[in-house]
Amino acid sequence: MTKKDLKGDKILAHFLTCIGKEAYSLLKTLAYPGKPTSLPYAILKELLLNHVKCTSFECRERAKFHKMVRKNDHKVREFILELQKQAAKCNFGDELRL
């Protein structure tokens, strides 16, 4: 069976059969209130990929922010802009004062 052989409902059935019980259970939860069998393959694929996508952790972003050091050849204005970009990822809230 090749990818060319799979179209529409066949690719969906093949996908749901191959992913296994745990992934199917997760997919049922992600697709709720709908059923995985009633959704197109593209949407199911997107649901799973969004679920396992790496998220940015606030602690890691804050550590990057605190490690930032201006190099001698780096313009001050550019460094300030980089600091502001990184600070936006850190969720400092009221703690950040410029």
C-alpha positions as CSV (number, residue, x, y, z in Angstrom):
1,M,0.0,0.0,0.0
2,T,1.4,3.4,-1.0
3,K,0.4,6.9,-0.3
4,K,-1.1,7.1,-3.8
5,D,-3.5,4.3,-2.9
6,L,-4.8,6.1,0.1
7,K,-7.5,8.6,-0.5
8,G,-10.2,10.2,1.7
9,D,-11.8,7.7,4.0
10,K,-9.2,5.0,3.3
11,I,-6.3,7.2,4.6
12,L,-8.4,8.1,7.7
13,A,-9.2,4.4,8.4
14,H,-5.5,3.4,7.8
15,F,-4.3,6.2,10.1
16,L,-6.7,5.4,12.9
17,T,-5.8,1.7,12.7
18,C,-2.0,2.3,12.8
19,I,-1.8,4.9,15.6
20,G,-2.6,2.4,18.4
21,K,-4.9,2.4,21.4
22,E,-3.2,5.1,23.5
23,A,-3.0,7.6,20.6
24,Y,-6.6,6.9,19.6
25,S,-7.7,7.5,23.1
26,L,-5.8,10.8,23.1
27,L,-7.3,11.7,19.7
28,K,-10.8,11.0,21.0
29,T,-10.2,13.5,23.9
30,L,-8.7,16.1,21.6
31,A,-11.5,15.8,19.0
32,Y,-14.3,16.0,21.6
33,P,-17.3,16.7,21.2
34,G,-16.7,15.2,17.7
35,K,-15.6,11.7,16.9
36,P,-12.3,10.9,15.3
37,T,-14.0,8.9,12.6
38,S,-16.2,11.9,11.6
39,L,-13.3,14.4,11.2
40,P,-11.0,14.6,8.1
41,Y,-7.5,13.3,8.3
42,A,-5.9,16.7,8.0
43,I,-7.7,18.0,11.1
44,L,-6.8,14.9,13.2
45,K,-3.2,15.2,12.1
46,E,-3.2,18.9,13.2
47,L,-4.8,18.1,16.5
48,L,-2.1,15.6,17.3
49,L,0.7,17.8,16.1
50,N,-0.5,20.7,18.1
51,H,-0.8,18.6,21.2
52,V,2.8,17.3,21.0
53,K,4.3,20.6,19.9
54,C,7.1,21.8,22.1
55,T,6.0,24.7,24.2
56,S,8.2,27.5,25.5
57,F,8.7,27.3,29.2
58,E,8.8,30.6,31.1
59,C,11.7,29.5,33.3
60,R,13.9,28.8,30.3
61,E,13.0,32.1,28.6
62,R,13.8,34.0,31.9
63,A,17.2,32.2,32.1
64,K,18.0,33.2,28.5
65,F,17.0,36.8,29.4
66,H,19.3,36.9,32.5
67,K,22.2,35.4,30.5
68,M,22.1,38.1,27.8
69,V,25.3,40.2,27.7
70,R,26.1,43.0,25.2
71,K,29.1,42.3,23.1
72,N,31.5,45.2,22.3
73,D,30.7,45.2,18.6
74,H,26.9,45.2,19.4
75,K,25.1,48.6,19.2
76,V,23.4,49.6,22.4
77,R,20.0,50.2,20.7
78,E,20.1,46.8,19.0
79,F,20.9,45.2,22.4
80,I,18.0,47.0,24.0
81,L,15.7,45.8,21.3
82,E,16.9,42.2,21.8
83,L,16.3,42.6,25.6
84,Q,12.8,43.8,25.0
85,K,12.0,40.9,22.6
86,Q,13.3,38.4,25.1
87,A,11.5,40.1,28.0
88,A,8.2,39.8,26.1
89,K,8.6,36.0,26.1
90,C,9.3,35.9,29.9
91,N,5.9,37.1,31.2
92,F,7.5,39.5,33.7
93,G,4.3,41.5,34.1
94,D,4.7,44.3,36.7
95,E,8.2,43.1,37.6
96,L,9.6,44.6,34.4
97,R,10.2,48.3,34.5
98,L,12.0,50.2,31.7
